[in-house]
Amino acid sequence: MTKLLLSLHVLASVLAIGPVTVAASMFPKALRHAHGDPGDRQALTNLRMLHRICRVYAAIGIAVPVFGFATAGSLGVLGSGWLITSILLTAAAAAILALLILPAQDRALATAQTRAAGSGPRSAYRLAMHTGVFNLLWATVTVLMIIRPGSTTGV
């Protein structure tokens, strides 16, 4: 059962978090492009698509901690320091996504759709910064999951 849970946890991580990190990373550049050429309908379509990917896969990404907790419980490592740190970093990444990135994408998309000028480049840079922090947190969690400091498995 542990192998199944671990497999589902890893698959959920790759299939849910991967698309969010890529789409969120692409969004600021697409936003700058959309504001640079307000008449480009394809740029607006790209923004909508990237935002939809982020929203949908963020919702699917809830499976990652669900399977993670189930796996940790079956392995008996719920009290391990590396896991607690990973949980806190995951919560921080989720908060950044839910409270900063997705709302900023909503606002940027609304601005781009009305062809309003002004907030494009500045909001794109701020969004890129938040996305970078989000991605860095996930990279750190991934490394902790692989290295598992204090692990007795020798891996």
Buried (B, 14 or more C-beta within 10 A) or exposed (E): EEEEBBEBBBEBBEBBBEBBBBBBBBBBEBBBBBBEEBEBEEBBEBBBBBBEBBBBBBEBBEBBBBBBBBBBEBEEBEEBEBBEBBBEBBEBBBEBBEEBBBEBBEEBBEBBEEEEEEBBBEBBEBBBEBBEBBBEBBEBBEEBBEEBEEEEEEE
